[in-house]
Amino acid sequence: MGKTKVFCFGFGQVAESFINKLINENKEFDLSITSRQETHQIEFNKIKINAYQFTDDKFDNSVKKKIEEADYILVSIPPIDGKDIVANFLDTNLKEIINCKWITYLSATSVYGDHKGDWVNEDSDTQPTSDNGINRLEAEKNWKSLSSRKNYPLQIFRLAGIYSNEFNILKRLKTGKVQIVDKKNHFFSRIHVEDIANILFKSLDNFKNNEIYNICDDKPASQIEVVAYGAKLLKLEKPNSVKLEELESEMLKNFYKDSKKVDNKKMKAFFKYDLKYPSYKEGLNFIFNNGM
């Protein structure tokens, strides 16, 4: 039996964590990834990987052959100027993908918009308020249309706010780069990158076409609650709250615009998965106790 062929459009923290999971599980695989730079080779966790040039206006022709051969295609490139360049590329440049068992498109829970602190699930209204959410929802529609027309095996993961051992509230607290707005009834959901990787791994052998899953932990919480817990772990003073209108960052303003609690029951039931970090507390405790 040959090696599993994996192709990653984009190679950020989710794709890296997924590949680390494959390595840790001793999965035999060949990996190809895309890069905005000229085609080159990189070394990642002691394996050599070909990184093929792929941008919205330029791509290495070898990409087409690699995609045609791929068993699994992970798409983590966000929309660019409102367009999903990967969906457009596949639509324009490939007639069929023969070997593919799944294409996973990584979307975001920002597609739901503001639900005033109420729970949302995969059937809830999608009324995004931010540019990111609007573009993500449009990309989802493009992927569903492409999958329907070309019979591509597709699953969409709507990811909550991602944190990891490298990127987390504890590091930001230590550098003093945390601003919080004490906004009543403001909830958001998050997910540790390792849990995303574990679910992707589970989906290698457990896939259902054209399904959408919320990928988040069990405990939506306010930013102030998460920051207070992080400050307590670090024995630091909790940062002072600021007014919403005082925020300079457009990203932060968008963050506080939406309030919702994201339901993950469908994800846990279908993939039969118990979260390694069921809430921010377990996640931050692990980061704190493991050499941050």
N, C-alpha and C positions, 0 to 999 in steps of 0.2 A: 504494500500500500504506500503511495507516494505521500510527500509532505503536503500538509494543508497550505493553500496559497491565500495569503491575506494581503489586501490592498487598502491603504489608509490615505484618504484625501485629507491632508492636514496631519500634523504630528505634534499636537499639543499635549497637555497633561492627561487628558482622558485616553487618547490613543497610546501614549507612553505607558500608562498604568495598565491598560488592557494587554499590551505586549509583555509587560513584566509578569502579568498573571499567566499568560501562555508559557513563558519561560519557567516560572515557578511550578507549573503543573506538568512540566516535561513534555509539552505538546510539540511535536515535530512540525515546523512550519517554515515557509518561505515568506518573507515580508518585503513589500515594496511600498514606498511612501511618496508623497509629493512635496515639492519645495518651490518657493518663489524664486530661488536662485537657479543658476545653470545646473544641469544634471551633475550629481557628484555622489560620492559614497560617504556614509557616516558610520561610526561605530557606536552602538548602543548596547549597554550591558553585555559587552564582549561578543556581540554579533554584528556582522557587517551588513549594512542595509543600503540598497540603491535608492537614492532620492531623486525623483524625476521632476524636471521643471514643469510647473503647471501654474499658470496665472490666468486672469480673465482674457488676456489677449495673446498668450504664447504658451505652447506646450511641446514637450518632447514626444515625438511620434510613437516611441516605445510604450507610452502610457496605454495606448489602445490595446496592444497585445496583452499587456499585463492585466488589464481589466477583463479582457475576454477569457483569460485563464483563471481568474480569481475565484476562490470558493466563497470568500467573505469580503465585503466591501464596507468599510466604516467611513462615514462622511462627517467630518467635524469642522469643515470650512464654513464660517458664517456667511450670510448674504453680503455681497459687496455692492454698494450703491443700490440697494434694494433688489439685487438680482442674485439668484442662486447659480453660481457659475458651474457647479458640478452637474446639476440637473440639465442645464443648458448644453453642456459639453456632451453628456451621454445622449441627449436627444438628437444632437446634430451629427455626432461622429461615430456612433455605434448602432449597428442594425440589431444585434442581439448579444446577450450575455449568456453563454451556454452553461457554464459550470456553477454559476452563482447560487448559493444556498440562502443567503440573505444579503440585502443592503440595509444597513442601519443608519438612519439619518438622525443626527443629534440636534434636536430642537431645544426649546426652552419654555419654562412655565410662564414666561412673560406673555405668551400668546393669550392667556386668560384675561389679562387686564386687571381692573380693580373690581373685587367682589365684596368690598367693605368688611373684610375680616371673616367672611363666611367660607365654608368648605367648598372646594371645587374637585370634580373628578373628570375623567376623560370625556364625559358626555356634557359637561358644563358649557355654557356660552363662552365663546372666544371673542372678546371685545378689547383687543390690546390698546393701550394708551400711549406706549412709548414707540419710538422708531424701531427699536430692536424687536419688540413684540410684533409690530405690524409686519416687518420684513420676515420674521420667522414664520408667521402664519401664512404669508404669501408663498414662502419656500415650501412649507408643508403641502399646500395645495398643488404646487408644481410637481412635487415628488409623487403625490397620489395620482395625479393625472398621467405622469410618465409611467408609473407602475402599471396603471390600468391599460394604457395604450400598448406598452411593450411587454406586458406580462412579467415585470420584474418583481422578485420577492422582496417586499419592503416591510420594515418595522420602523416606527418613529418613537424615539425616546425624548420625552419632554423633561429636560433636566432642571432641577431646582438650583439654587445658588451653590456652586461647587467650592469646597474647601479641601485642603490637603495638608500633608506634613510640611510642605514648602510654603503654601499660601493659606494663611489663616489669621484669625482675629488676634491670637496671642502675639504673633510677630508684629502686627500693626500696632498693638498696644505698646509693645516694647520700644517702638520707634516714635511713638507719640502721634501716629498718623490715623487717629480714629476720631471721627465726628459722629455724634449721635443726636437725633431729634427725638425728644420725648413726645411722640405722637400717639394719642389714644387709639386703641383698637388697631394698631398696625402690626400685622403678622406676616411673616414670610417663611418659606421652607428652604431647607438646605440638604446637601448630600455630600458625604465624603467620597473623594474620587476613587478610593479603593472599592467601595460598594458598587459604583458604576461599573468598574472593571469586572467585578465578580458576576454582576448580572449579565454583562456582555458575554462572559465565558459560559454562563448557564445557557444563554440563548443559542450557542453553537449547536446544541442538541435538542433545543426546545424552542421551536419557531412557529409562529402562525402568521400567515400573510396578511398584510394591510391592517395591522393593529397598531394602536398608539398606547404608550404606557407613561404614566407619571413616574419619574425616578427621583424619589425624595425620601427623607427619613420620616420617623413616626411623629415627630414633635415640632410642628410649626411654632415659632416663638417671635417675640419682638426683638428688635436689634438691641434695645436697652437691656433686655434679659440676658442675651448672649454676651454682651460687653461686660456686664456686671459679673457674670460667672468667670469670664476670662481674667478680669482684673483681680478677682478673689484668688484664683490659682496663682497669679504672678505676684500677689501681695502688693498690688499697685492701687492707687486711688482711681476710682471710676472717673472717666473724663466728664467734664461738664456738658450738659445738653445745650444745643443751640436751637434757634428758631428756624423753621423750614426756609423762610425767605432769606436767612443769612447764609445759606449754603451757596458756595460758588460752583461746585461741581454739578454739571448737568446730569451726569450719571447718578449721582446721589439723589438729586431732585426726582429723577424718574423712579428710583428705588422706593422713595417714600410716597410716590403717587399711588402705587398699587398696594392693596392689602388683601391677602387671601391665605387660607390654609389648604395645602394641597394634599389630596387623598392618595395613598399609595397601595390600597388594597388589591387592585387589579394586578399590579406588578408582583406583589408578594405571593398572591395565589397562583398566578400562571407560571412563574419561574420557581415556585416552591422555595423561596429564598428568605432566610432570616438575616436581617441586616447585621453587619459587624458593628456598625455604629448607629444604633436606633435613635439616638438624639445627639444634639451638639455636645452634651455633657460627656458621653463616652468618647466622642471624637476628640474633644479638647483635652480630656484626661490622658488619652493615649499619646497625643502630640506632646503634652507637657512632661509626661513620664519617660519619653523616649528620645531624650537628647536634643530638644529644641534649643 
